[in-house]
Amino acid sequence: MATPVFLTIDTELMWRHHAADLSASTVIARSLEPAGVGVTWQLERLRAHGLKACFFVDPLPAKLYGMAAIAPTVEAILAGGQEVQLHLHPNWVGAAVGDRGQAHGRFELVDLSRQEQQDLLGEARDLLQACGAPEPVAFRAGSYSANDTTIDALAALGFAYDSSHNGAHHPWPSAITLSPDLIAPVAHRGLVELPVTTIAMPGGGRRHFQICALSAAEMRAALTYAARHDHAAVTIVSHGFELANRQGTRANGVHVRRFEALCRTLAERADALPTTHFRDRPALRLGQDDRPLPANALRTRWRQVEQLWSNWVEERAA
């Protein structure tokens, strides 16, 4: 039986650029289209490989920078045949241009009450639709910061899926009351929870399946393991800005190569590991006891070498 893959890309304006008091156009460019490897480039590579991806888009910065900061990206994603779902970083509430980030809301969604969460989620949903997106059916919290209160609020608003549970960031800020070992989709409080896939680390602990967190070899091994063991789903994370350095001024070659390798692997294994959209509401095998890829010291050491190169060389400003 095939294992569906949710290739997800969190798409947002970066707080660090706002706090650095960069111009609005620079904040938008370095967050969404940094160094020629942002959303537009990623859409082209997805098209070339025949892959489906979900772009979780945070619309809250539109309250600060206007709809034009978000709407063109939403339009490009939809025109590229991909889906837009809801993402949210609550710190954008109350932010002001030119104050270097002094005014802001809570940085973690879990710090808000049930009613505050529901009100903010409803407002963000409406903003996303005002930016041109269809009504969202799936959500991921910024920083994976969600709890059962978040799930209850999402259910009340009519969402069908959440993808905030991340065992590598549990119990805070990823605070949903599910096991940190859970990687299979599960029914939870009226929604389907799609946990971020994790792999086991030598000596214990977990590392989540994210482009900047795993090497190409680790990603390939995790996908092979999931297909071989008939996992119910794989959920992968990337970001619109993740393939560039932190300043958004040059491409990070390590991350670009990982993205390309991941796309090739998924294209080659499309029969066993088909990419899918939340909007397609695929039939999912809920509640399986899927286990993360076991730890491997050699793969881990190679990734650590890559990370050193990425941090010392690729992260230099242009």
HELIX and SHEET records of a PDB file:
HELIX    1   1 TRP A   15  ALA A   19  1                                   5    
HELIX    2   2 ALA A   24  LEU A   32  1                                   9    
HELIX    3   3 PRO A   34  GLY A   36  5                                   3    
HELIX    4   4 VAL A   39  HIS A   49  1                                  11    
HELIX    5   5 ALA A   62  TYR A   65  1                                   4    
HELIX    6   6 MET A   67  ALA A   69  5                                   3    
HELIX    7   7 ALA A   71  ALA A   79  1                                   9    
HELIX    8   8 PRO A   90  TRP A   92  5                                   3    
HELIX    9   9 LEU A  109  ASP A  111  5                                   3    
HELIX   10  10 ARG A  114  ALA A  130  1                                  17    
HELIX   11  11 GLY A  142  TYR A  144  5                                   3    
HELIX   12  12 ASP A  148  ALA A  156  1                                   9    
HELIX   13  13 GLY A  167  HIS A  169  5                                   3    
HELIX   14  14 ALA A  216  ARG A  228  1                                  13    
HELIX   15  15 GLY A  253  GLU A  268  1                                  16    
HELIX   16  16 PHE A  278  ASP A  280  5                                   3    
HELIX   17  17 ALA A  297  TRP A  309  1                                  13    
HELIX   18  18 SER A  310  GLU A  314  3                                   5    
SHEET    1   A 8 VAL A 186  HIS A 188  0                                        
SHEET    2   A 8 LEU A 191  GLU A 193 -1                                        
SHEET    3   A 8 TYR A 161  ASP A 162  1                                        
SHEET    4   A 8 ALA A 138  ALA A 141  1                                        
SHEET    5   A 8 GLU A  83  LEU A  88  1                                        
SHEET    6   A 8 CYS A  54  VAL A  57  1                                        
SHEET    7   A 8 VAL A   5  THR A  11  1                                        
SHEET    8   A 8 VAL A 234  HIS A 239  1                                        
SHEET    1   B 2 THR A 198  ALA A 200  0                                        
SHEET    2   B 2 ARG A 206  HIS A 208 -1                                        
END                                                                             
